[in-house]
Amino acid sequence: MRQGVTRPETPRDRAEREALETDLIENPLTGKPIPRRLRNFHTGADAALRALGGPLAWMRRLRAIEVALEDHDVRLREAWDALREQEPDDALFARAWCDLARSWDFGEVNELIARHNRHFPAEARLPMNPRTGDYVEVNGRPYRRLSLDERWILERFPPPSG
């Protein structure tokens, strides 16, 4: 029989364990059976058939958006370094950097984002929120992505102040 390897308890692990023990003492449900929640959810044959086709269109599109964002981040970092070498003066560099940010081309990734915003709710079969009349949030966040522009660049790579 193979035995597992256990790592030593860290201070963080100890603090989490102690917090859980405290929660168990104060929890009114300790020692009682957990109530069952009935849900109108079941997997059907259509879900199994969809899964055979691999990642869905919205999954591939979100991955393409993430890859494009990483690519822009790398290219912007390289542009920052190259421009900084050319222009050591902070004020001139800031002006040149803002000009570059204004002229940066996000056309391709913004098209992917627009398609995501347009098609994702139907493709992912998001339910509607009856109070708002819009689709529900995904993991507590709106499903819509914002298109990229110079603000996106300047948030990640702010020009030096001064």
C-alpha positions as CSV (number, residue, x, y, z in Angstrom):
1,M,0.0,0.0,0.0
2,R,1.3,3.4,-1.0
3,Q,1.4,6.1,1.6
4,G,0.9,9.8,0.9
5,V,3.3,12.5,1.7
6,T,2.1,15.1,4.1
7,R,3.7,18.6,4.3
8,P,4.3,20.2,7.6
9,E,1.7,22.6,8.9
10,T,2.5,26.3,8.2
11,P,1.4,29.2,10.3
12,R,-1.3,30.0,7.7
13,D,-2.6,26.4,7.8
14,R,-2.7,26.5,11.6
15,A,-4.6,29.8,11.6
16,E,-7.1,28.4,9.1
17,R,-7.5,25.2,11.1
18,E,-8.1,27.2,14.3
19,A,-10.7,29.4,12.6
20,L,-12.5,26.4,11.3
21,E,-12.5,24.8,14.8
22,T,-13.9,28.1,16.2
23,D,-16.6,28.1,13.5
24,L,-17.6,24.6,14.4
25,I,-18.1,25.5,18.0
26,E,-20.3,28.5,17.2
27,N,-22.2,26.8,14.2
28,P,-25.8,25.9,15.2
29,L,-25.7,23.1,12.6
30,T,-22.8,21.2,14.1
31,G,-23.8,17.6,14.7
32,K,-27.1,17.9,12.7
33,P,-27.8,16.5,9.3
34,I,-27.4,18.9,6.5
35,P,-30.7,19.7,4.8
36,R,-31.1,18.6,1.2
37,R,-31.7,21.2,-1.4
38,L,-33.8,20.1,-4.3
39,R,-32.9,21.6,-7.6
40,N,-34.5,21.4,-11.0
41,F,-31.2,20.4,-12.5
42,H,-30.3,17.2,-14.3
43,T,-27.9,16.4,-17.1
44,G,-29.6,15.2,-20.2
45,A,-28.6,13.4,-23.4
46,D,-28.2,16.8,-25.2
47,A,-25.5,17.9,-22.7
48,A,-23.6,14.7,-23.2
49,L,-23.7,15.0,-27.0
50,R,-22.6,18.6,-26.8
51,A,-19.6,17.6,-24.6
52,L,-18.4,15.2,-27.3
53,G,-17.7,18.1,-29.6
54,G,-15.0,19.5,-27.4
55,P,-14.8,23.1,-26.2
56,L,-17.8,25.1,-27.2
57,A,-17.6,28.2,-29.4
58,W,-17.8,30.7,-26.4
59,M,-15.0,28.7,-24.6
60,R,-12.7,28.9,-27.7
61,R,-13.5,32.6,-28.1
62,L,-12.8,33.5,-24.5
63,R,-9.5,31.6,-24.8
64,A,-8.6,33.6,-27.9
65,I,-9.4,36.8,-26.0
66,E,-7.1,35.8,-23.2
67,V,-4.3,34.9,-25.6
68,A,-4.7,38.2,-27.4
69,L,-4.6,40.1,-24.1
70,E,-1.4,38.3,-23.2
71,D,0.1,39.1,-26.6
72,H,-0.8,42.8,-26.3
73,D,0.7,42.9,-22.8
74,V,4.0,41.4,-24.0
75,R,4.1,43.8,-27.0
76,L,3.3,46.8,-24.9
77,R,6.0,45.9,-22.4
78,E,8.5,45.7,-25.2
79,A,7.3,49.0,-26.6
80,W,7.6,50.6,-23.2
81,D,11.2,49.4,-22.8
82,A,12.2,50.5,-26.3
83,L,10.6,53.9,-25.9
84,R,12.2,54.4,-22.5
85,E,15.6,53.7,-24.0
86,Q,14.9,56.4,-26.7
87,E,13.5,58.9,-24.3
88,P,15.0,59.1,-20.8
89,D,13.2,62.4,-19.9
90,D,10.0,61.6,-18.0
91,A,7.8,64.4,-19.5
92,L,8.8,63.6,-23.1
93,F,8.5,59.9,-22.5
94,A,5.0,60.4,-20.9
95,R,3.8,62.4,-23.9
96,A,5.2,59.8,-26.4
97,W,3.8,56.9,-24.4
98,C,0.3,58.5,-24.4
99,D,0.5,59.1,-28.1
100,L,1.5,55.4,-28.7
101,A,-1.3,54.3,-26.4
102,R,-3.8,56.4,-28.4
103,S,-2.6,54.9,-31.7
104,W,-2.4,51.2,-30.5
105,D,-4.5,48.9,-32.6
106,F,-6.9,46.7,-30.7
107,G,-9.2,46.0,-33.7
108,E,-8.8,42.2,-33.7
109,V,-9.3,41.6,-30.0
110,N,-12.1,44.2,-29.8
111,E,-13.9,42.2,-32.6
112,L,-13.6,39.1,-30.5
113,I,-14.9,40.9,-27.4
114,A,-17.9,42.3,-29.4
115,R,-18.8,38.8,-30.7
116,H,-18.5,37.5,-27.1
117,N,-20.8,40.2,-25.8
118,R,-23.3,39.5,-28.6
119,H,-23.4,35.7,-28.6
120,F,-22.2,34.5,-25.1
121,P,-25.6,34.6,-23.3
122,A,-27.3,32.4,-25.9
123,E,-24.4,30.1,-26.4
124,A,-23.9,29.5,-22.7
125,R,-27.6,29.3,-22.1
126,L,-27.5,32.0,-19.4
127,P,-30.8,32.3,-17.5
128,M,-32.5,35.7,-17.3
129,N,-32.8,37.7,-14.1
130,P,-36.5,38.6,-13.9
131,R,-35.8,41.7,-11.8
132,T,-33.4,43.4,-14.2
133,G,-34.5,41.8,-17.5
134,D,-30.9,41.0,-18.3
135,Y,-28.9,37.8,-18.1
136,V,-27.6,36.7,-14.7
137,E,-24.1,37.4,-13.7
138,V,-21.4,34.8,-14.1
139,N,-19.5,34.2,-10.8
140,G,-20.9,37.4,-9.5
141,R,-19.6,39.5,-12.5
142,P,-21.3,40.7,-15.6
143,Y,-20.6,38.5,-18.6
144,R,-19.9,41.5,-20.9
145,R,-16.3,42.4,-21.5
146,L,-15.2,46.0,-22.1
147,S,-13.5,46.8,-25.4
148,L,-9.8,47.8,-25.1
149,D,-8.5,51.3,-25.7
150,E,-5.8,53.6,-24.5
151,R,-7.2,53.6,-21.0
152,W,-6.6,49.8,-20.8
153,I,-2.9,50.5,-21.7
154,L,-2.5,53.4,-19.3
155,E,-3.9,51.5,-16.4
156,R,-1.4,48.7,-16.9
157,F,1.5,50.9,-18.0
158,P,1.0,54.3,-16.5
159,P,3.4,57.0,-17.7
160,P,5.8,58.4,-15.1
161,S,4.4,61.4,-13.4
162,G,6.4,64.5,-13.2
